[in-house]
Each structure stands twice: as C-alpha cells, then as structure tokens.
C-alpha cells in the first residue's frame, strides 16, 4: 500500500499578523499560507488592508503582532533587502536616466554580482518578457505595456522565492491589461516563482489566480479558487463583493433534508435552496442568486417558488450579454442577464416590459447575513 504523500511545506506562512496605525488595525489578525508556484491574489476594495499586508510581507512595515515565515525561515527582524522576495510596484519605479538593460541589472549590480553573470541574467530576463531588442532604450521610449514588462524583468532577474505585485496592471488600458494578464501567467508558469498579487480588480484576480483571498477591513473573509469564491461564497460580504448578486435577506422557514425554505423581508414569494448545510427554523439567512442563473421570460413559470414578476426598468448592453434590471411590485430590483447569442438590432426584451424571473433551488446560495 502506498503511503499518503505529505503536503509540501508552504512557501509563505502568515500567522496572526496585526498592523495598527493609531487605533485602526489596517491588518487585523490575518493568517494565510501560500503554496509553492501558485498565483495568489489578495482582492479587496480601498482600505481593506491588502496593500498593508503586502508591505508587511515585504518588510516595509513591521507587524505589531504575529509573524511572517518564508520558506521555513522566520522573517522577524529581517530587513526588506535580505528577504527572498522582490516587489513590483504599481508605478514601476524605473530609473528614467538608465537604459532598459541597466534598469534590469540594477539589483544585481547592487549585490556585487560578476559582470558576466549580470550580462547573462539580464539577457535571459529580457528574453523572457520579449524585450531582448529593447535593451538600449530608455523608459520614455517605451509604451506603458513595455515599461510594465521591464519592471517585471527587473523583479524576476534576482530570482526571488516570492514575487510581490502591487496592482501591477492598473496603469494599462483595458485591452492591454487583458492581454498582459495572460502573459504574466505564462511567464509565471515558465519561471515557477510564487506570485502574490494585490488587486482591487475582480476580473484580474479571477483570470490570473489559482487562489484568491478576499479581504475586508483588515481581515481575510474567504480563501479559495476563483470558482469557489464566486459560486460558493461563505458570507454575505463575499457574495455581494464578488461579481453581481441578487440578495434576499430573511429567515429560515423550514429545513427538511437538503432543502431549505426561507421567507424574505421585502419579497413576497417563497424561496428555496438545496444543499446549504445546517439551518434551523427562524435563523436569519441571506440567499444569493447570480444574475446569469436567473431565467427571464414572458410566460409565467410552472414552479411556485424562486420566481418573481416585475417590470424592466433598465437595460445594459455589454456586447456579449444584456443585463436587465427588473422592479418587483414590492419595489425591489433584481438583475438578470441573458447571453447575446445572435446578431440583433434590438434587445430581446425592452424597457417597461412585464416579465417573469425564475431560478432553481440548486443555483441559490445561503449565507449568514
């Protein structure tokens, strides 16, 4: 019989880290582990603590409590320049008077590496980011995407164990940002270095990450794969923060087997969900339903639960889909999307049209309010 394989030790371990600024805890008791070779994103809004946590890991901030361990070594008291990490800043921070080659080589020169080694490693780094023909140029002669790749080459050339990226694509336009997301993942797969990305861009985190840590008010609210945090949020905050969600606040009416019935405080219809864990009658609960899980039509649904009648008040056309905002008789608005599968001059439904919405119990998620 084969012995069970031991899980490899994490490359990064954050244990109970707290970082206060006066009475405010910007990072509030965070514990986290990163696996070797993964792309992990810290996702959160402004003020959630994600950048402060990144700076604590990098050594630019000293935690008031807790500890950081990188590749099995305690980083307490270790200055930033001695930690096996490198950081890529949002502004790129390139030296304008230096060529691309000298920018990339800067860290190696500071370490006193032999000239031949510097030349070889810089050439390898520039080839990795497809800038091998731009070594003699200066930053002002490059596009925004090229400057971003120079900053990436400079960070990778020192071969860190973890690369920390602070909003790395924020300065790029949408089209270039989308292309660069895939380029970064491809480069990460080639070098095998663990990437820790801080971002407020949900699409960026979902596209690039093997796992995501959702932050709010200095705490990690949920860690999981992009699919897990989107399809199976563990709190009302995560359900509301990630993507779009229709939220129904109420209480459990009955629970039998894996079927949970609930009543909503501002919605007249009956609601049900399947396979949502242990719930007791009277317990406060929130149901989350993604807009793409809702069917919109003119005919009344056969099911007597998980349905709503209303009037279309707003329509958003996004090219690949339509988003309909439907107002119910109770005055609440529900969002439903419909994919754009054929060429059309007009949306399938129009403003002020009466429609029915419906969704299955299997597509409804129950979370604590």
C-alpha positions in Angstrom: 0.0 0.0 0.0 1.3 3.4 -1.0 1.9 5.8 1.9 -0.1 9.1 1.7 2.0 11.9 0.3 2.8 14.7 2.7 1.7 18.1 1.6 4.7 20.3 0.7 5.5 23.0 3.2 4.1 26.4 2.2 6.5 28.9 0.7 4.8 31.7 2.8 3.2 31.4 6.2 1.4 34.4 7.8 0.4 33.8 11.4 -1.9 36.1 13.3 -0.4 39.3 11.8 -1.7 42.6 13.1 -0.6 46.1 11.9 -2.1 49.1 13.5 -2.0 52.8 12.6 -3.1 54.5 15.8 -6.4 53.0 16.9 -7.1 51.5 13.5 -6.0 47.9 12.7 -5.2 48.0 8.9 -4.4 44.3 9.2 -6.4 42.5 11.8 -5.2 39.1 12.8 -4.5 37.7 9.4 -3.3 34.1 9.0 -2.5 32.8 5.5 -0.5 30.2 3.6 0.8 30.3 0.1 1.8 27.2 -1.9 4.9 27.0 -3.9 4.5 28.0 -7.5 0.9 29.4 -7.2 -0.5 32.7 -8.3 -2.4 34.1 -5.3 -4.4 37.3 -5.3 -5.3 39.5 -2.3 -8.6 41.0 -3.6 -10.3 43.9 -1.8 -11.6 47.4 -2.0 -9.8 50.5 -0.9 -8.9 50.4 2.7 -9.3 46.6 3.0 -5.7 46.2 4.2 -4.4 44.2 1.2 -1.5 46.6 0.4 -0.5 47.0 4.0 -0.4 43.2 4.3 1.8 43.1 1.2 4.2 45.6 2.7 4.4 43.7 6.0 5.4 40.6 4.0 8.0 42.6 2.0 9.4 44.0 5.3 8.5 47.7 4.6 6.0 47.5 7.6 6.7 45.9 11.0 3.7 43.9 12.4 2.5 44.8 15.9 1.6 41.2 16.4 2.2 37.9 14.6 5.0 36.6 12.4 5.9 36.0 8.8 7.7 32.9 7.7 9.2 32.5 4.2 10.4 29.1 3.0 10.6 27.9 6.6 12.6 30.9 7.9 11.2 33.4 10.4 11.4 36.9 8.9 11.2 38.8 12.3 13.8 41.5 12.2 14.9 40.7 8.6 15.1 43.9 6.6 13.5 44.0 3.1 16.7 43.8 1.1 17.6 40.5 2.9 14.2 38.8 2.3 13.9 36.3 -0.5 11.2 38.4 -2.2 11.1 41.1 -4.7 8.4 43.7 -5.3 6.9 45.1 -8.4 5.2 48.5 -7.7 2.2 49.9 -9.4 4.3 52.9 -10.7 7.0 50.5 -12.0 9.6 52.9 -10.4 12.0 52.7 -13.4 15.1 55.0 -13.4 14.5 57.4 -16.3 18.2 58.1 -17.0 19.1 54.4 -17.3 18.7 52.1 -20.3 16.4 49.1 -20.1 19.4 46.8 -19.6 20.8 49.0 -16.7 17.3 49.1 -15.1 17.0 45.4 -15.1 20.6 44.9 -13.9 20.4 47.4 -11.1 19.6 44.9 -8.3 22.4 42.5 -9.4 24.9 45.4 -9.6 23.9 46.4 -6.0 24.6 42.8 -4.9 28.1 43.0 -6.5 27.5 40.1 -8.9 30.2 39.4 -11.5 29.8 41.3 -14.8 29.5 38.2 -16.9 26.7 36.8 -14.7 24.8 40.1 -14.8 25.0 40.2 -18.6 23.7 36.6 -18.9 20.9 37.0 -16.4 19.7 40.4 -17.8 19.7 38.9 -21.3 17.6 35.9 -20.0 15.2 38.2 -18.2 14.6 40.4 -21.2 14.1 37.5 -23.5 11.6 36.1 -21.0 9.5 39.3 -21.3 10.1 39.6 -25.0 12.2 42.8 -24.8 15.5 41.4 -26.0 15.7 44.1 -28.7 14.9 47.0 -26.4 17.9 46.9 -24.0 19.4 50.2 -25.2 16.3 52.2 -25.0 15.2 54.4 -22.0 11.9 54.2 -20.3 10.4 57.2 -22.0 10.9 55.5 -25.4 8.7 52.6 -24.4 4.9 52.1 -24.3 3.1 51.5 -21.0 3.0 47.8 -21.5 6.7 47.6 -22.3 7.6 49.6 -19.2 5.5 47.1 -17.2 7.5 44.3 -18.7 10.8 46.0 -17.9 9.7 46.3 -14.2 8.7 42.6 -14.3 12.1 41.6 -15.7 13.9 43.7 -13.1 11.9 41.9 -10.4 12.5 38.4 -11.8 16.2 38.8 -12.6 17.1 38.4 -8.9 15.2 35.1 -8.8 13.2 35.7 -5.7 11.2 32.9 -4.0 8.1 35.1 -4.0 7.3 38.0 -6.3 5.0 40.6 -4.8 3.0 42.6 -7.3 1.1 45.7 -6.1 -1.7 46.5 -8.6 0.7 45.5 -11.4 -1.7 46.3 -14.3 -3.5 49.3 -13.0 -1.7 51.8 -15.3 -2.6 49.9 -18.5 -5.6 50.4 -20.7 -8.3 47.7 -20.7 -7.3 45.9 -23.9 -3.6 45.8 -23.0 -4.4 44.8 -19.4 -6.4 41.8 -20.6 -3.6 40.6 -22.9 -1.0 41.2 -20.2 -2.9 39.1 -17.7 -2.3 36.0 -19.8 1.3 37.0 -20.5 2.0 37.3 -16.8 0.5 33.9 -16.1 2.6 32.3 -18.9 5.8 33.9 -17.5 4.9 32.7 -14.0 4.5 29.1 -15.3 7.9 29.3 -17.1 9.8 30.6 -14.0 7.8 28.7 -11.4 8.1 31.5 -8.9 5.2 32.1 -6.4 3.3 35.3 -7.3 1.4 37.2 -4.7 -0.8 39.9 -6.4 -2.6 42.7 -4.7 -5.5 44.0 -6.8 -9.0 45.6 -6.5 -9.8 44.3 -10.0 -12.1 41.3 -9.7 -11.7 40.3 -13.3 -7.9 40.4 -12.9 -8.0 38.2 -9.8 -10.4 35.7 -11.4 -8.4 35.5 -14.6 -4.9 35.2 -13.2 -5.2 33.4 -9.8 -5.0 29.8 -8.8 -6.5 31.0 -5.4 -7.9 34.3 -4.1 -8.0 35.8 -0.6 -10.9 38.2 -0.3 -10.1 41.0 2.2 -12.4 43.4 4.1 -11.5 45.8 7.0 -8.1 44.1 7.5 -9.4 40.5 7.6 -9.4 37.6 5.2 -13.1 36.8 4.6 -12.6 33.8 2.4 -9.8 31.9 0.6 -10.5 29.7 -2.4 -10.2 29.1 -6.1 -11.9 31.7 -8.4 -14.8 29.2 -8.9 -15.2 28.6 -5.1 -15.4 32.3 -4.1 -17.8 33.1 -6.9 -20.1 30.0 -6.9 -19.8 29.3 -3.2 -19.4 32.5 -1.1 -19.1 31.9 2.6 -20.5 35.2 3.7 -22.9 38.0 2.6 -19.9 40.3 2.0 -18.2 37.9 -0.4 -21.4 37.2 -2.2 -22.0 40.9 -2.7 -18.4 41.9 -3.4 -17.5 39.3 -6.0 -19.4 39.9 -9.2 -23.1 40.8 -9.2 -25.6 39.1 -6.9 -29.3 39.4 -6.0 -29.5 39.2 -2.2 -32.6 38.2 -0.3 -32.4 38.8 3.5 -34.8 36.9 5.7 -35.2 33.9 8.0 -35.4 30.1 7.6 -39.0 28.9 7.4 -38.3 25.2 7.3 -35.5 22.8 6.6 -36.0 19.2 5.5 -33.1 17.1 4.3 -31.1 19.2 1.9 -34.0 21.6 1.1 -34.2 24.9 2.9 -37.3 27.2 2.7 -37.0 30.8 3.6 -39.0 34.0 3.7 -37.6 37.4 2.7 -38.5 40.6 4.5 -39.1 42.6 1.2 -40.1 39.9 -1.2 -43.5 38.2 -1.3 -42.6 35.0 -3.0 -41.4 31.7 -1.4 -37.7 31.0 -1.7 -35.8 27.7 -1.5 -32.2 26.4 -1.7 -30.6 23.0 -1.9 -27.6 21.6 -0.1 -26.7 24.5 2.1 -25.6 22.9 5.4 -27.3 23.0 8.7 -30.0 25.7 9.1 -32.7 26.0 11.8 -36.2 27.5 11.5 -36.2 31.1 12.5 -32.5 31.5 11.8 -31.5 34.7 10.0 -30.2 33.9 6.5 -29.4 35.6 3.2 -30.0 34.0 -0.2 -27.6 35.0 -3.0 -28.5 34.4 -6.7 -26.2 35.4 -9.5 -27.9 37.2 -12.4 -26.8 34.6 -15.0 -28.5 31.9 -13.0 -31.9 33.7 -13.5 -34.2 32.9 -16.4 -36.1 35.8 -17.8 -39.3 35.3 -20.0 -42.8 36.5 -20.7 -44.6 33.2 -19.7 -45.4 32.5 -16.1 -43.0 29.8 -14.6 -44.6 26.5 -13.6 -42.7 26.4 -10.3 -44.3 28.1 -7.3 -41.0 29.1 -5.6 -38.0 31.1 -6.6 -39.9 33.3 -9.1 -40.7 37.0 -9.4 -42.9 39.1 -11.6 -41.8 42.6 -12.5 -41.2 45.4 -15.0 -37.9 46.0 -16.8 -36.6 49.5 -15.7 -33.1 49.4 -17.1 -31.1 47.5 -19.7 -27.4 47.4 -20.1 -25.9 46.1 -23.3 -22.3 44.7 -22.9 -21.8 43.2 -26.3 -21.7 39.6 -25.1 -24.7 39.9 -22.9 -27.7 42.0 -21.8 -28.3 42.9 -18.2 -31.9 43.5 -17.2 -32.9 45.4 -14.0 -36.4 44.3 -13.1 -38.6 46.0 -10.5 -41.0 43.8 -8.5 -44.3 45.1 -7.1 -42.6 45.3 -3.7 -40.3 47.9 -5.2 -37.0 45.9 -5.1 -34.8 45.5 -8.1 -33.5 42.2 -9.4 -30.8 41.8 -12.0 -30.9 39.0 -14.7 -28.5 38.5 -17.6 -29.1 36.9 -21.0 -26.2 36.0 -23.3 -26.2 37.6 -26.7 -26.1 34.5 -28.9 -27.2 36.0 -32.2 -27.0 39.2 -34.2 -29.8 41.6 -33.4 -30.8 45.2 -33.8 -32.8 45.4 -30.6 -32.6 43.6 -27.2 -34.9 40.5 -26.8 -36.8 42.4 -24.1 -37.5 46.1 -23.9 -37.9 48.9 -21.3 -41.2 48.8 -19.3 -42.0 45.3 -20.4 -43.6 43.0 -17.9 -41.6 39.8 -17.4 -41.2 36.8 -15.2 -37.9 35.8 -13.5 -37.2 32.3 -12.1 -34.3 30.3 -10.8 -33.6 26.8 -9.5 -33.0 26.0 -5.8 -29.7 24.4 -6.8 -28.5 27.8 -8.1 -29.3 29.6 -4.9 -26.7 30.0 -2.1 -27.5 30.6 1.5 -25.1 32.5 3.7 -25.2 34.1 7.2 -26.4 37.7 6.9 
